[in-house]
Amino acid sequence: MKVLVINAGSSSLKYQLFDMPEGKVLAKGLCECIGIPGGTITHKRPGKDNYKTETPLDNHEVALGWVLKLLADPELGVIADIAEIEAVGHRIAHGGEKLRESCLIDDEVIKYLYSIVKLNPLHGPPAIAGIEGCRKLMADVPMVGVFDTSFHSTMPEHAYIYPLPYELYEEKSIRRYGFHGTSHRYVANRVAELMGKPIEELKIITCHLGNGSSITAVNKGKVVDTSMGFTPQEGILMGTRSGTIDPTIVTYLVSEGMSAADVEKMLNKQSGFLGVSGKSSDARVVCDAAADGDKRSQLALQILYYGVQKYIGAYAAAMNGLDALVFTAGIGENDRDLRQAVCRDMDYFGIALDEQCNATCPRGEEVDLSAADASVRTWVIPTDEEFMIAKDTARLADR
Ligand code: ADP
């Protein structure tokens, strides 16, 4: 079964065509600068040269039109006809309170997604544009929505309700939702498979550390807490986001004359690695500057390491134990110094790395990094959100 996975951002659209159930990637690519000048498409097929073209991409529908054309192109394509695509899976950042599991997309679902755009103003509209575009171009093909929030919907009330006036939850849907759920779900299930145990018997902490970062506690297969909250702003220090701060800093800055929009911009785009180091939002640049002796870059890294350690401690307490710790995403998968720094002095929790294994662990592989006598198994597992989306899509569309 050929399944197309779409991940639509505000000015970009990523795609992957899978052959399911094997999960073989037939082609993938990226459309950039949608709705702004400089439209570019990069189309990749395993074992073949990449194809790149520059063309105006006025909107997501135009971009999707290109994707379908390329996939079925006699020279560049991987299928003879777009009719071979039997289902489309859409990555959707926010499922609100109602969309707690991946589901087939119908008019009702689209209506609900429109109703929660307010909760997700950055990612909601492009996701809907991707769905609407597919509906026009592939009218009869079943579509499935896979939500970043849904894995977290099992959190107990005491983890998702903020200690604010309760009416804010009832009337304005203000609560912890959590994000990166598809990634946390993938690596949590994968670590259980790799450890040869049912997920229902494990206490797992998954650390998704990339440009955006979040940490999740998964007890017996169910999320009990996660670091991102009402928005992806909460939690640990990220590329340009502050993570958790004293909320009074916001009102203080507003009282000092800063506009609410500027405060939001500062928290979202000018904080985190970028704000503290003053160098970059990119972990690699910050790591290099720190290695060259730059004090603020060293500080930014220390804040991140300390933040990750605090969540591990809190979540081990929340689950009354820990069996597996997983690092994933750009930083988690590639930054051995981070893994070493986070796991150092954590023997109280039973966490200890085999330093040699951590230092030499090859990129892109699933590796148990733990010291032989550690009671907690610490893994690096490359995430694969697209495969998870394709899996859900094939399952739901095949009914
Ligand atoms: P996104 O959240 O956009 O999906 P990724 O998961 O791709 O992001 O992670 C991007 C981050 O991973 C960047 O900060 C990048 O610098 C970092 N990263 C990638 N490779 C390395 C590396 N070898 N060492 C440290 N950080 C890395």
Residues whose N, C-alpha, C, O or C-beta is under 5 A from the ligand:
A	BS01	ADP	L209 G210 N211 G212 S281 D282 A283 R284 A329 G330 I331 N334 D335
